[in-house]
Amino acid sequence: MGIISAAVNSVSGVLADSWKDVIEPADMSESTLLVKGVHVKKGSAKATEDYVSNGSIIHVYPNTLMLLVDGGKIVDYCAQEGYYEVSNSSAPSLFNGELKESLKETWKRFQFNGIPSAKQLVYYVNTAEIKGIKFGTKNPVQYFDNFYNAELFLRAHGTYSIKIADPLKFYAEFAPKGTNRIDSKNLNEQLLNEFMDALQTAINQMSVDGVRISQITSKSRELSKYMADTLDQDWNDLRGIEVCSVGIASISYDDESKELINMRNKGAMMSDPTIREGFVQASVAQGIQSAGSNTAGAGAAFMGVGMGMNAAGGFMQSASQTNAFQMQQQAQQAQAMQQAATAQAQAKAAGWQCPDCGTTNQGNFCGGCGKPKPADQSGWKCPDCGTVNQGNFCGGCGKPKPAGEWICTECGTKNSGKFCGGCGKPRA
């Protein structure tokens, strides 16, 4: 028993009158995984929903695989869209369509070699991506975040999609016997529990890989890969299903995790002296503002403010001085870095002079003689003859290295301190 391709132009022609039955899939939506075929035309008085007569026509749609089943066993399948005629005298056609050739290996496991029985059915398996399957963690998932250096707990909600990669295996190993329909919302509890276990494993792996907890929602592609690696062996090998994508819609934390995150973020902000000083000034202003609303009168209120400021004045003055000192250090460091960057840009723009032919160049080779740019040599420049030296005496004139002032080899500025006032480079 098998199927043979029927001419498309004969569907509405005179040959249609000789067909006993025409079988199409029942109502099939984007969330349908498997559905039973139904008879839309019955030309035989003996035709029933549980019998596919010889000469019947089966309509196969795009992105579907049709299964011809006899007594619960698969006798033929087709993954190529078109019209096919049932023939008891023909061998199975095994039209793979765009599915992998490994499907025929699965066929060898589940094929049926008996004679036609009294119960023959047609099933359609959706081979397109099944999207929008919702999930959510019932209990918080433990997550160690290296940035916060703490064990945090999160809940995740979102959707995922699957694809039936091996429809024969899916029907034989997963579909309940005698079922007429399977939708994504009807996935059994075992499958959903396995998905949630794999999700927790994948989230823990992201923790091991150092992904920050706040970045999980933007790591859908990586999460899909983790899930595929975790589930493919079980779902694909055992049931013919594979995970296509996982989308995290929202991440929420338990109360303790929120407290730890807020404390860490607040501490990071207060490490900035400008923010600390603003906090001190705001606290003083808030205290003065509150004094005006004191029920005992403004005089008593401001007396209390004065006493409080006298008591805390030493602390506030010390805090402000510390903040001001740190802000000054930050400004000096920023200025030094800016000066160094400016000097480097000026030196790069000025180029270098070839020691052999005197040509000024910008690249790594001399445009006059072709020789490579000399390696950068640090040292001190003799104020008398201009020779750059490494030791304590000039190699050009023999004079000792100046103990006080020195000339920067980068920009030529005369200096007396440890760093060049022109470009910020340290003294050699």
N, C-alpha and C positions, 0 to 999 in steps of 0.2 A: 504494500500500500504506500503510495506517495503522491506527489503533486507534479503537474507539468504546467509550463507557462501557457496562458491563454492570450490570444491576440486581442490587443486593446480595442481595435475597431469592431470586434465582434460583441463587445459588451452590450451595445445598444442595438445590435443588428438581429438578424433572424436566428442566429445561433443561441441568443439568449433565451429563446422560447424552449429550447431543448434542455436547458439547465434545470436540474431538479431543485437545487437550493442555492442561494447566495448568502454567504456568511460575512458579516462585518463586525468590527469590535463594538462592544457596548459603549455607552457614554464614557469617553476617555478624556481626562483633564491633564493639566501639567503636573499634578500631584499623584497621578495614577501610576503605579508600578506594574500591576498585572490586572487584566480584565478578561472575562470570558467572551468568546465570539457568539453573536446572536444571528438567527436566521431572519433575513429581511424579505426573502422570497421563498416560498415552499411550493415546488412544482409537483412533489410526490405526495400522494395521499397518506403514505406511511411515514413521512418525514416527521421527526420529533426533535426537540432541542438537544437530546442526548445521542443523536445519530447523524453522522455525516455520510450521505449516500454517495455512491460512485457517480462521477460526473458533476458533482457540485462545484461551485466556484467560491474561492476564498479570496477576499480583497485584503491586500497587505499595504499599509500606509507607510509614509516615510518615518524614520526614527522608531520603528517598531519591529519586533521579531515575532513571527507567527509560529505557534507550536501546534502541530497536529498530534493529538493524544488519543491513544486507544487503550481502554482499560487502565487508565492512569499512567501508561508508559508512552514515551515520546516515539512516534513513528516517522516524523519528518519535521523539518523547520524551514523557514524562509525569512531572510532579512532584506530582501530586495523588493521595493515597492512595485505593485502591479496586481494583475489578476491571475489566479492559478486554479487549474482544474484538478480535482481529486481523481486519481486513477488507481484502482485496486491492483492493476496488473503492472504498474511501474514501480521501479526501485526508488528509494528516498532520494530527493533532489539535493538537499543540503545546500541551499543558497545562502552563503555567508554574508553577502552584501559588503558593507564596510567593516564588519566585525573581524576580529583576529582569526587567523587560521587555526589557532589553538582551540577554537570552538569545536572543531571536528574531533579533537582528542576527547573532549568532554562527551561528545555524542557517543563515542565507543563505550563509555561507562553506562549511559542511560538509554541506549537504543532498545527497541522492542522488535523481536523477529517473529512474533506470532501471527496468527491469521486474524482478519477483522472480527471484532467482537460486537456485542450489542450496545456498547456505550463508547461512542467516539465523540470527542470534543475538540474545539479550537480555542486556544488561548493566545492573547496578545501581550507581549512584554514591552514596556516603554524603555527604549535604549537611549533616550535623551537625558540630559542632566535634570535631576529632580531637585528643585530649589526650594528655599524658604522653610526648611524643617527647623522648628524652634527648639531651643534647649535652654536650660538654666540649672545652675548648681543649687542643690537643696541645702547643702551645708557649706560653710566657708572653707576655701581651699588654702592650705598653708603655702606661703611664698616668702623665701628669704631674699631680701633686697640688699645688695652690696652697698648701694648708695646710702641707705638709711642704717645699714649694719644691724638689721633687726628682722625678726620673724613677723611677718604681716599676714593677715587673713583677708581674702577677697571672695566676692561672689561675682560670677560672670553670667551674662545672658546674651543671646544672639541667635543666629541661624546658621545652618550648614546645608550643603548640597551633596548628593550622592549620585552615582551612576551605576547601572547594572552592566558590568563589563562582560559577564558570562551568563546570558539568559538561561541556558540549559541547566547550569549548576544552580542558579537562583530558583528555578521552578522545582527541580528535583530535591534540593536540600533545604530550602527555606519556605516555599509556599505551602500552606496547610492543604492537605488532601481534600478535594471536594470544594475548595473555595471558588467563588465567582469573581472576587475583586480584592485587591490590596492597594490601599492608598498610603501616602507618606504619613498621614495622621494616624494610621492604624498599625504602624510599626510596633512589633511586640516589645514587651517590657525588657526582655533579655537584650535586644539590640540597643535600646536606649541606655540601659545600664552599662553595656560595654562601651558605648560612645562616651558616657560621662567619666568612666574609669580612664579611658584613653585621653580625654580632655585634661584630667587632673595630672596624668603622667606628662603630657605635653607642656602644661603650664609649669610643672616642676622642672622640666628640662630647660625651659626658658630662664628659670631662676638660676640654674647651674651655669648657663651660658652668659650670665651677667646682664640680662635685659632688665631695665628698671621697671618697676611695677606700673608706673604711670604711662609707659610706652607700649603696653600690651595691646591696647585698642588699635594701635597703628601697625601692628605686626601680624596682620591677618594672613599674609602669604607665608611667613615663617611658621605660624601656628598650623596652617593647612599642611605644610610639609611634615611637621612633627606628628600631626594626627595621621597622615597617610603612612608614615613610617611605622607608627604604633599599631594601626588597625589593618593595614593591607594584608598581612599574613593571615589574620583570622577571618576578616570579612571577604577578601578577594579569593583566597585559597579555599575557604570552606563554603562561602555562600555566593560568590560571584559578584560581590558589591565592593565598590571603592569610593573613598571620600574624595570629592573634588575641591571643595573650598569650605572654609570656616570663617564666619564674620562675627566679631565681638561687638555687640551693640552698646553694652554698658558694663562698667566695672564699679563695684561698690565695696566699701571696706567695713569691717566691724568697728565698734566704738573704740576699742583699745588701739587698733591700727590707726584710726583717724587721729587719736590723741598723740601717738608717737610721730606721725607725719607732720602734724601741726607744730609740735614741739621742735622737731628738727628744722623745719622751715623758718620758724621764728628765731631759733638760735642762729641760723645762717644769716638772716637779715640783720640781727643785732650785732653781728661781728663787723659790720660796716660802721666806722666811727661817725659818718655823716648821719646815718639813721639813728644811732644812739644819741647824738647831740640833739637831733630833732625831737626825740622822745623826751629828753630832759626838759627842753624848752616848752614842749607841749604840756608836760605835767605841771610845770610852774604856772603856765597860763590857765590851765584848767582849774588849778587851786585858787587862783585869784578870781576867776569867773564864778566859782562856787561860793566864794566868800560873799559876793553881792546878794545871794539868795538866802543867806543865813537868817533864821527866824529870830535870833537874838539881837539883830541889828548889825549894820555894816561895821560900826566901830569895834564891836566885840569880835566880829568875824576877822577883820584885818589885824586885830591884836593877836588872834590865834594864828593867822597866817604868818605874822612877824615872828612869833615864838617858834613856829614850825620851821621857818626859813633859817632862823638863828641856829636851831638844833641841827638842821640838815644842810646848813650852808656849807660846812666843810666838805661834806660828801659831794654836793652838787658842784662846788668849785673844783674839787679834785677830779670829778668825772668829766667836767667840761675841759679842764686842762689836758687830761689824757686824750680826750677826743680830738682837741685842737692839735695836739702833738702828732697823733697818728694821721690826721688829715694832712698836716704839713709834710709828713714823710711820704704819703701817697702822692702829693703834688710834686715833690722833688723827684721821686722815682719816675713819675710820668714825664716830667720835664727832661730828665736825663735820657730816658728812652727815646723821646722825640728828637733830642739833639743828636743822639747817636744815629737814628734813622735818617735824619737830614744830612748828616756828614757822610754816611754811606752812599746816599743817593747822589750827593755832590761829587764824591770821589768816583762813583760809577759813571756819572755823566762826563767828568773830566777825562776819563780814560787813563791809559798808561803809556809811558814813553819807552820805546825800544832802546835798550842799553847799547845796541850795536850800531843802528843807523839813525836813531833819534826820532823816528816817526811816532806820532801820537795815534793810538789805536783804541778801539772800543771792544773788539772781540778777543778771542783767545790766541790769535796769531797776528804777527806783524804784517801790515799791508805793504810795507816797503821791502822787507827782506824775507818774509815768510816764517821767521823763527817764532816759536811758541812764547806765550806770555810767561815771564819769570815768575816763579813761585813767590807768594807773599812772604817777605822776611820781616819779622819784628826785630826791633833793636833801637839804638839811639843814633841820631844824626849829629855829626860833628859840626859845631857852630862856626868853625874856621874854614874847613875845606869841603864840608857837605857830605863826607863819606858816611854811609850807614854801617854801624858796627854792632857786634854782638858782645864783645868783651868789655873790659874796663879801660882800654886804650884804643885810640883811633888808628885804624889800619892805613889811613892815608897820610896823616901828618905825625902820628905818634903821640898826640896830646892825650892826657887822661880824660876819662868821662866826666863831664861836669857834675858836681855834687849837688848843686842847687837847681838851677833852671835847666830845662830840657826841651828839645824841639820834637813835636809829634811827627812821626814818619808818614802819617796819613794825610794830614792837612797843613803841616808846617807851622802850626801855632806854637809859640814859646810859652812854656808852662813852668810852674814851680811846685804844684801839688802832685798827687798820685794819678789824677785823671786829666785828660786833655780838655781845656775849656772850649775848644772849637768843635770837636767831634765826640768827646766823651770816652775815647779809647784810653785804657789804663797805660801807665808808664811801663815801658819794657824793662 
